[in-house]
Each structure stands twice: as C-alpha cells, then as structure tokens.
Amino acid sequence: MEALVQVLRDAPPHWVPRAAASEVRDEVLALYPYRWTNFLYELAGVLSTPYVLWFTIPHHSQDIVDFLHRCTVSQELPHTAALAHFCAPFDTSSVEGEGVL
C-alpha cells in the first residue's frame, strides 16, 4: 500500500503517513475499484445499450428533437464566415414533464 501511495500523484496528503491503515485502503478501493468490477459495469452497459436504443429512444425521439430545437442557439463566429450552432445552457426547472431530470 505504501508503494501505491508513493506512485499516485494525486493522493491526498493524509494518505502518506497512514498508508497501512484500513481507512486509507477503503478510500483507495472507493476511488479505484477492482478490474472485475469495472468489467461488470462495462458489460452491463454493453448489454443494456441496445435495449435503450431500440425500445426507449424511439418513443421519445420527437421530444428529444423538440428539446434540442428549443435550446439550440445560432451564433455567427467572429472573424470567420462560419455559423455555429450549440445547445445553450438552460434552467432545468423550466423543463416540463414528470421525471425528466
């Protein structure tokens, strides 16, 4: 554990003197989970993404397009002939609908 604390550049200063403490070990495991845990999260994402894209998104596609249309701002870029389109920051309380965010 002490070697790990020495290698980490962004380790909090309170880890260095207490590198062998179980509290430091728990904090490290919270920040850097095991590889198999990351693998399971990635696998769940790979398996759930087709479901979301195939079954959920088509029912809400018009709502998504309407939202992007309402929040998109067109702006001419200075010193160029280009026109930029970007989604403007918005207040989430103004979005209508139950369970949107």
GUNULO-923702 format. One record per residue (C-alpha): x, y, z; residue in one letter. Coordinates in Angstrom, 3 decimals, decimal comma. Layout:
% GUNULO-923702
      east     north        up  rest
         X         Y         Z     a
...
***
This chain:
% GUNULO-923702
      east     north        up  rest
     0,000     0,000     0,000     m
     2,878     2,363     0,763     e
     4,287     1,823    -2,737     a
     0,892     2,654    -4,245     l
     0,626     5,890    -2,269     v
     4,125     6,886    -3,438     q
     3,190     6,271    -7,093     v
    -0,111     8,162    -7,060     l
     0,407    11,801    -7,962     r
    -2,996    12,962    -6,776     d
    -3,005    11,127    -3,461     a
    -4,298    13,190    -0,540     p
    -1,559    14,193     1,903     p
    -3,181    12,313     4,788     h
    -2,588     9,005     2,973     w
     1,209     9,184     3,095     v
     1,816     8,805     6,845     p
    -1,084     6,346     7,276     r
    -0,564     4,211     4,166     a
    -1,025     0,929     6,026     a
    -4,274     1,957     7,746     a
    -7,505     0,238     6,794     s
    -9,242     3,605     6,327     e
    -6,746     4,528     3,599     v
    -7,272     1,131     1,964     r
   -11,042     1,690     1,949     d
   -10,620     5,147     0,404     e
    -8,313     3,766    -2,301     v
   -10,777     0,990    -3,123     l
   -13,598     3,527    -3,343     a
   -11,626     5,587    -5,873     l
   -10,039     2,727    -7,808     y
   -12,359    -0,289    -7,908     p
   -11,214    -3,769    -8,832     y
   -10,796    -4,623   -12,500     r
   -13,566    -7,209   -12,435     w
   -15,977    -4,621   -11,037     t
   -15,175    -2,276   -13,910     n
   -15,557    -5,192   -16,326     f
   -19,034    -5,977   -14,962     l
   -20,090    -2,317   -15,258     y
   -18,864    -2,196   -18,851     e
   -20,607    -5,484   -19,660     l
   -23,869    -4,186   -18,185     a
   -23,549    -1,084   -20,345     g
   -22,921    -3,126   -23,480     v
   -25,934    -5,321   -22,778     l
   -28,313    -2,514   -21,781     s
   -27,469    -0,019   -24,536     t
   -29,266    -1,896   -27,359     p
   -32,391    -2,134   -25,199     y
   -32,365     1,604   -24,545     v
   -31,688     2,481   -28,171     l
   -34,222     0,042   -29,612     w
   -37,155     0,276   -27,189     f
   -36,947     3,519   -25,220     t
   -35,498     6,176   -27,510     i
   -37,933     5,765   -30,463     p
   -40,904     6,618   -28,253     h
   -39,245     9,850   -27,123     h
   -37,445    10,877   -30,314     s
   -39,818    13,745   -31,073     q
   -39,400    15,071   -27,515     d
   -35,608    14,938   -27,899     i
   -35,723    16,789   -31,222     v
   -38,097    19,418   -29,789     d
   -35,824    19,927   -26,771     f
   -32,741    20,392   -28,966     l
   -34,667    22,756   -31,235     h
   -35,763    24,897   -28,259     r
   -32,296    25,038   -26,692     c
   -30,142    25,474   -29,797     t
   -28,663    28,900   -30,364     v
   -27,226    30,035   -33,688     s
   -24,351    32,460   -33,484     q
   -22,043    33,885   -36,097     e
   -18,417    33,356   -35,164     l
   -16,269    36,492   -35,122     p
   -13,544    36,843   -37,771     h
   -14,939    33,911   -39,774     t
   -17,767    33,272   -42,170     a
   -18,941    30,302   -40,106     a
   -22,189    29,968   -38,244     l
   -22,093    27,991   -35,003     a
   -24,986    26,006   -33,583     h
   -24,786    24,885   -29,992     f
   -27,103    23,875   -27,202     c
   -27,405    26,787   -24,800     a
   -27,269    26,399   -21,027     p
   -30,746    26,160   -19,590     f
   -32,601    26,168   -16,334     d
   -33,766    22,621   -15,547     t
   -36,755    23,897   -13,604     s
   -38,211    25,275   -16,836     s
   -38,340    21,821   -18,458     v
   -41,845    20,449   -18,328     e
   -42,614    16,812   -17,631     g
   -42,533    14,420   -14,747     e
   -39,210    12,669   -14,098     g
   -37,320    14,468   -16,858     v
   -34,172    15,025   -14,812     l
***
